[in-house]
Amino acid sequence: MTFPLALRAHAGSALVDADAVSAWTTSRQGDEPKLDRETLVRAIRKRRSVRGYADKPLPRDELADLLRWAEAPIPADAPPVVRQLVTVASVDGLEQEHPRDAAVNVFQVGDLEAIVERLGDRGYRWAQLEAGIRAGRLQIGAFMRGWGAAASTFYDEEVSRLLDTHESPLLMVAVGPR
């Protein structure tokens, strides 16, 4: 079975020679933080989408550690193009205007027009991959702390308006205590 649209998208973003590869790639931005292998494996095996959360706040320092890990360099030869925006509902030491089921929602966003202009069609694919890696780190990191998390997609324009940004939302991860 072939998928013509997927084949055209792949062909449109292919790097056709060594010069194209050199023009597209950048030097690595740093090393990914190392985690204890057994702890990571346990968290991966336990991970699932959690959509119900306990009515208690997350510890601010632990949340900050999780967000630092999600923002840490990705060992790739492409530049970072995704930002994460956090809406907070229930975290110790922070004021909340309105409670929600999840303690925080972390949105991965990117200026897709600028990314494609800078990196070509392949840049769109890289933005999606980067958002997925960062969302995955958030989910696994939440489970490593005994919390729950679920990734989601949404109505892009409504989310951009809510976040007051021109950037396109790519993914969102809700995180909360279980």
Secondary structure, 3 states (H helix, E strand, C coil): CCCHHHHHHHHHCCCCCHHHHHHHCCCCCCCCCCCCHHHHHHHHHHCCECCCCCCCCECHHHHHHHHHHHHCCCCCCCCCCCEEEEEECCECCCCCCCCCCCCEEEEEEECHHHHHHHHCHHHHHHHHHHHHHHHHHHHHHHHHCCEEEEEECCCHHHHHHHHCCCCEEEEEEEEEEC
